[in-house]
């Protein structure tokens, strides 16, 4: 199986497969690329390769491989606390202490740092002590959106694996298979706006193709300059809680901002935004976006939802 499940990145995969065939695995890998570029997929495949007991590492069929892919291998450890904005030095020190404990059942013990760029200088220096003298069984996978956010002394000890944008043919085929309902225009826009990276294009298509009923109604009424339709959309929202109102108004603002982008010639993954770009002038869209920002500020200042919606009924007509 090898690295076939990772799309594109052919040269990178060939290099890794050759190294693994020779029994070579680095202690430190720095996997770099934007969100949605396949960093996590590659990290799981490398972890599986390190513990694999089959042929063509990673075989993805043996018991250790499956445990890694299922997220329950005791020797594949993630060092992160998603509830915190940064990876704290205490978390890294705890992981460092664990690193000197022998693997539970595999030849290697693999540590994944999914937000390496969010380690502060104290955290990176704490990790550097391991990088300088790692245990023989240690493998460390550092994921980052930008290697330059890490200390040169950290980078110099790692094998850099730079994720590449996917070839257009491969990306298009994958997106068309996953989103059969998407129009060719949406697919083209997602590919362009996503920079050629699968994850980003997928997120754009998911977000652009799923509007709430309230946002759908707003889009139609605002585009048609239907004052009554706009009022019928906003009146029920007068009784909403502030959190729900703010979330919907944010969605409306994004819709108008995308319509402005569309008017300026930028491809957007939103049929509704493209429609608004045809139905409303740039000045009207700018004004509408400004009114929504003002309304959101009022919601944040504890103005009642009824007052905010009443204002928008007048301001957006």
C-alpha positions, 0 to 999 in steps of 0.5 A: 500500500505504501503512501498511495492514500496520500494524493499527489506529492509523488516525489515526496512519497517516492523518497519516503518509500525508498528510505523505508525499504532500506529500513531508514526512518528519521527521528525528526520529521517537520511536515510543512504545509497550509491547512488542508494540505495533507499534513495529518494524513502524511503524519498518520502514514509515517506513524503507521510505517514506523510500527508496521509489521507487513510488507510495503510499509505502511501496509495499512492492513496489519494490526499495528497499522490499523491501530494507528489509523483508528487512533488507538495505538499506545505508542502513537501519542499526540502532544496538544491541548486544543482548548488552549491557543498555544502549546504550553511548555508544561505540556511539552515537559510532560511529553518529554518525561514520557519520552524516556519510557520504553514503547508499549508494544512497538519498536518505535514510540511516535510523538505527533505535534500537530501545532508545532508553530504554536509552541513558544520559545520556552516550549521549543527550547524544552523540546530541543533537549530531546532533539539533541539526544533522542532515545533510539526508539523515538520518532517525532512528527512536527506539523507546521503551516510555516517552518520559519515559525520554528527556531533554526536549531529545531528546524536543522535537526528535522527532515523537512517534508514540504506538502505540495499543491495537487495537480489540477486533474487529480484535485478536480476528479476528487472534488467532483466525486465528493461533491457531485451536486456542485456546479463546475463553476463552484469546483473551479472556484474551490480549486482556485481559492483553495490554492490547489490543496484538497482540504481547503477546497473541500471546506470551501465547497461544504461552506458554500453549498450549505446555507441556513434557511434564514440565510437563503431567504435573506439572499433572495429578498435582498437580491430582489429588493423585496422589502416585504420578504426582507421584513418576513425574514427579520421579524421572527429573528426579533425573538432570537437569543443574541448568540443565534442572531450574531451567528446568522448576521455573520453569515449574511455579512460573509455572503455580501463580502463574497458577492463583492469579491465576485463583482471584482472578478474573484471566483467564489464558491457560492451561487447565492453570492454570485447571484447577488453580485449580478442583482446588486451594485457594488455600492449597494453591497458595500452599504449592506455589509456596513449595515450588517457590521454596525448591527453586529456591533450593536448585538455585541453591545447588548442591544436587544435583538428586536431593536437590531432586527428593526433597524435592519428592516429599514437599513437593508431595504 
